[in-house]
Amino acid sequence: MRVLRLTIEYEGTDLVGWQRQAEGISVQGLLEDALAAFEGGAVTVHGAGRTDAGVHALAQVASVSLTASHEAGAIQRGLNAVLPPAVRVVSVEDAPPGFHARFDATGKVYEYRIVNAPFISAFLVRHAWHVPQPLDVDAMREAAGALVGRHDFATFQGAGSDVRDTIRTIESIEWKGQPGAAGNAAPLTVTLTADGFLRHMVRSIVGTLVEVGVGRWPAAEVAAILASRDRARAGRTAPPQGLFLVRVRY
């Protein structure tokens, strides 16, 4: 058996997410079905993270064990020939024995995009959250500072998760851009780097920061919200279309 490491990008609007499900089109399902043609039988593809329906990826990482002897470049070309245009295999390479895309990962980088303007361009609507109310970005930056470091992020974990350890370390939260006057302006982006993320964690954090931005809470309230470990204290879960998995660290 050989282990392959795949780097994949996908536009998640019409997908049910990474994980194969009983209904709907998943990235994992598409890759497993395509790789089965090389292997001559069923295969299991492991992703570095389980992105949700509607979430995008610029560099998702996956691992798979195969007996097929095809050259890595040929596998990449073959996969891209049969996968839908919304899913592209950026690279395929032989990995060390035992490599596992999920368990060997040491961190991830996510980016969330917000269009803060009276309207959103038709060319951005699938890739950003439209927030028409004016945002106080300085207050959002200040509030985000309370989340950097090692904390219990149970407050920002979505329902349905079976994860028991909710302690994570956010290494940085970086902002780029400003609210735009036009709907086709470059989105306001927030990039979060951490050793790991809980289910819906980025989207819950962004939703909470937007509540600060529109004036519902002062920036200092976010520290208390984090300490409460109560999901009901935090803001809404931001919609999926603004979220991008940017990088997986090994």
N, C-alpha and C positions, 0 to 999 in steps of 0.2 A: 504494500500500500504506500502511496505517496500522499503528502498533504499539500494542497494548493491554498494559497492566499489570494483572494479576489478583492479588488477595490471597485466599488460600484457607486454610480450616481443614479438618482431617480427623482422624477417629478411625481410627487405622491398624491396629487389631487384625486385621481380616479382609482387609487389603490386602497386596499383595506389595511395597509401598513406592511411592516416587514414580515410578520409571522403568518405562516400558512393557516388558513381558517376554513371552516366547513363551506362557507359561501364567500364569494368575492375573490378578486385577484390580488394576491400578495407577492411581494418581491421574493421571499423565500420559495414560494410555490413555483414561480416562474423559473427561478434558477435551478431548482431541483429537477423540474421537468426537462429543462434544456440540457442539463448535465447528464441526465439518464441516458441520453442518446450516445454520449461518449463512453459511458460506463457499461452500457448494455443491461442496465438494471437500476433499481431504485437507489438513490443516494440521499444523504442528509446534509444540508448546508447549515452551518452555525453562523449567526450574525453577531457582531460586536454589541449591538443594542437593538431593542424591539421598538422601532419607531411606529407611531400610531397612524391611523388612517388620515390621509391628507398631509402628513409631514413629509418633507423632502430631505434628500441627502446629497451632499457634494462628494463625500468620500466615506461611505459605509464600508466596513471591512467584513469579510466572511471567510470561513475556512471549510474545506471539504476534503474527505479522504477518498481517493480513487485508486483503482488498479490500472486505469487507462494510461497508455504510454504516449499519448499525443503530446507534441511540443506545446509549451504554455501559450505561445503566441497563436498557435492554431486553435487552441481552445477558446481564447479570447475572441478571435475572429468568428469562430463558429457560434459562440453564444450571442454575439451582437447581430449575427445574421438572422437569428430566430426570435430574439427577445423583442418586445414592442418598443417603439421609439422612446417611451417614457422611462425605460430602464437601460442603462449603458454600463458595460463592463469596461472600466478604465484600464485595468491591468490584471494580469494573471501571472503569478510567480510561484515557483516551488518554495515551500516553507520548511523549516526544520521539523523533524519528526516530533509529533506531539503538540504542535502549535494549535492553539484554540483561539479563535477570534474574540470570544467573549471573556474567557477566564484569564487570558494573558494580557488583556488590555489594562493599562495603568491610568488612563484618564480619557476624557472626551471633551470636545469643544463644540458648543452649539451656538447658533446665531438666531436671533429673532428680529424680524423686520416689521416696522410700523410705519404706515403712511399717516401722518398727522396733518391733514389738510381738509378743506371743505368737500373734496371729492377725490376718488382714487381712479387712476388711469385703468382703462380696460386691460392694459398689458401688465399691470401689477396686481390685479385683484386676486389672482390665484397664488400669489407669492408674498403677501403682506396683509397685516391686519389694518383695516381702515378705522382710525379713531378721529372723528371730525372735531371733537371738543378740543380746545386749546390745552396743551400739555406744558406743565412746568418741568422742563427737563432737568434743571438744576436740583429741584427737590427730589426727582427720581434718582439722580446720581447719588445724592446724599443718603437716601433711603437704602439704596443698594449696598452702600458701604457696610451696613449692619449685617449683611449676609455673607461677606467675605470672611473666610476662615473655617475652622472645624466646628460644626454645629449639628444639633439634632434637627433635621429638616422635615420631621413628621407633619408639621403644619402645611407643607407644600406637596404632600404625597397624595396622588389621586386614589379614589376608591377602587377596590378590586385587586390591590396589590397584596402579594403574600410575603413581601420582604419584611423581616423582623428588625434588622439593624438599619435604622434610618439616619445614622450619623454619616455625614459626608463632609468633604473639604472643598469649598469653592476657593480656587486660587486667585481668580480675578473676574471682575465684571467690568467690561470696557464698553464705552459708548462712542458712536460715530454718527455724525450728521446732526441736523437740527430740524425742528418742525418746518414743513414746507408750505409755501403760500399757494402752490398749485398741486393738483392731484397727480401730476407726472413727475414731481420732485423726487430726488433720491430718498429712499426710506431712511428713517431713523433706525439704527441697528444697535442692538445690545448683544455682546458676545460673552458667554459664560464658559469658563474653563474650570473643570473640577475633576477629582479622582473618580467620580461616578455620579449618576443622577437617579433619583427615584422616579416612579411613574408620574408623568405630568408635572414633574418638578419645575422645569424651565417655564412651561406655560403658566403654572400657578404663580411663580415668582413674577413673571412679566405682567400677569393680570393684576397682581397686588401693586406693583410699581405704577401701573397706569392709574389705579385708584388714587395713589398719592399725587400723580401728575395732574389729575382733574380736580384735586382739592378735597377729596373725601376725607383723607387722613393727612396729618402732618408727617413729615419724613421720619421723625423720631418714633412714630407708632410702629414702624416695621420691626424694630427690635423686640417690642412686646408681643407682636403677632408671632414672630419666630419662636419666642420662648414659650408661648401658650401651648404648642403642640396640638392646636385645635384647627382643623381645616376650615371650619365655619368662620373663624376669625379673619381669614385671608380673603383676598379678592377672587374674582371669577377666574376660571381657567381660560387663558387666552386661546383663541381659535387656532387650529392646527396649521393653516396655510402659511403663517408667518415663520414657522420653525424649520431650521435647516441643521442637520448634522454635518458639521464642517470637517471634523478630523477626529480620528481615534488614535490615541497615543499608546505606544508599546515600549 
